[in-house]
């Protein structure tokens, strides 16, 4: 079933998805920052243990592992945060905002009016 304008009954209705887009961006940035911070704190703790025990690759191996962990943490955090933010934004679009606009008469409306 396609969305229909409650005023002019046109089927030329598009969704705006503002909150979904904004939530996805904020979640991606926040998730990446959180992932890097977590990876760096874990890497520094791992580096301390590694230096105490003795690392075969030497200090360069610890540095490369720390950078790789930070990059991987950022990617995982960004993906998780982006998906979570977009899903939250989607719920806000559907339940709070007037997420639809009729391209014929210009009316903006939400699911509660359709």
N, C-alpha and C positions, 0 to 999 in steps of 0.2 A: 504494500500500500504506500503510495507516495503522499508527501505532505501537501496540504491544500490550504490556501489563504482563507482565513475565516471571514474576510470582508468581500473580496471579489471572486472567490472560489477558483482562482488561478492555480495551476499546478507548477508554475514557474517559481518555485520557492527554493532558496539555497540556505544552507546553514553557515553561520559566521564563525563559530568555534573559537572565539577570542580567548576564553579562559583555558581551553585545551592547549592552544598555542603558547600562551604565556606560562601556564603551568609546566609545560614540557621544557621550555627554555630555563626557567628557574630551577626545576628539578635536575636538569642536566648539569648546570653550573654548580649547584649545591652538591650534587652527588659526586662530581669530579673533584671538587675541593675536599670533600669528606674522604673520598677514596685515597687521595694523595696524602692527606694528613694521617690517615690510618696506616697506610703503607709505609710512610716515613717513620712513624713511631715504632712500628713493628720491625722495620729495617734497622733502626738504631739499636733496638734491644737485641736483635739478632747479631748485629755487628759486635756488640759488647761481648756476647757469649762466644762468638766465633773467634774474636781476638784472644779471649781468655783461653780457649781450648787450643787455638792455633789453626789458622786457615791455610790450606795448602796452596791456594791461588794467590795468597798474599793480599795486601791492602787494595790492590786494583780489583781483585775479585769481589771484595766486599763492596766497593764503590759501584761496580757494574751491577751487582745484585740489588743494591739499594735503588739505583735509578730504574732498573727494570721493574722492581716491585712497585715503585711510585707510578710508573706509566701504566702498568697493569691495573693497579688500584684505581687510578683515575678513569680508565676505560670502563671498568666494571661499575664504579660508582656513578659515572655519567649515564651509562645505559640504564641502570636501576633507577636512578633519580629521575631521568627523563620519562621513563614509562610510568612511574608512580605519579609524577607531576601532571602528565597528560591525562591519566585516568581520573585524577582528582578534578582537573579542569573540565573534563567531559561531564562529570556529575554536576558541577556548578553550572555549566552551559545548559544542561537539560532541566535542572530543577530551580535555578535562581534567575538566570539571565533570559532576556528575549533573544534567543539564539537563531531565529529564522527571519528572513526578510523576503517579502514578495517582490519579484522583479517587475511585476506589472503595476501595482499600486504603491509600492514602497513601504507597506506596513511591516513593522518589526513585531514579532510575537514569539511566545514560548510554547512549550508543549501543553501548558495548562489551558491555552486558548484553542488549540486545534481539535 
